Amino acid sequence: MFWKIVGALIVIWLAFTVLGFVIKGLFWLAIIGGVLFLGTAAYGAIKGKNDPKRIKY
């Protein structure tokens, strides 16, 4: 469940970032989307380290 939410948020932030770069007047949206994308990815990486269900190789 956790990874579904994080994955969905990453896809949403990536879409905002692309839209912000494509539409000139919405460059601020690209900045916000990029920051939120990086923040969500970092949060997922930190929280995912302690996931007991994760397969360890």
N, C-alpha and C positions, 0 to 999 in steps of 0.2 A: 504494500500500500504506500509506504514512504517513497519508494522509487518511482511509482506512478505519478505522484504529486510533483516530485522534483523534476521528473522528465517533462511533464506537462508545462510546468513553469519555465523550464529552459526553452522549450519550443515557442512559447508565447513571447518571451523576452527576445528571442532570436528574430521572430517575425516583426516585433516592434523596431528592432535595430535595422532590419532590412528596409522596412517602410520609411524609416527616418532618413536613410541614405538615399532612397529612390526619390522621395518627394523633397525638393530643395527647402521648402519653408518649414519642414519638420525635422531639421537637423537636431534640435534639442531632444526629440524622441529617440533618435539613434544613440545619443549620449546616455540617456536614462535607461534605454533598453540594454545597452552594453554593460552598464554598471550593475543592473539587476541580474543580467545573465551571469556575469562573473561572480556576483555575490551568491546566487543560488547554486552555481557549480561548486564554489568553495564550501558552502554549507553542506551540500550533499556529500562532498568528499570527506569532510570532517566527521559528520554523523555516520557515514557509511563505514568508516574504519571499525567502529565498535558494534557493527551489526552481527549478531550471532548466527544469522541464517546465511551469511555470505560464505561462498565457497573459497577456501584458502588453498592456494597451490604451493 
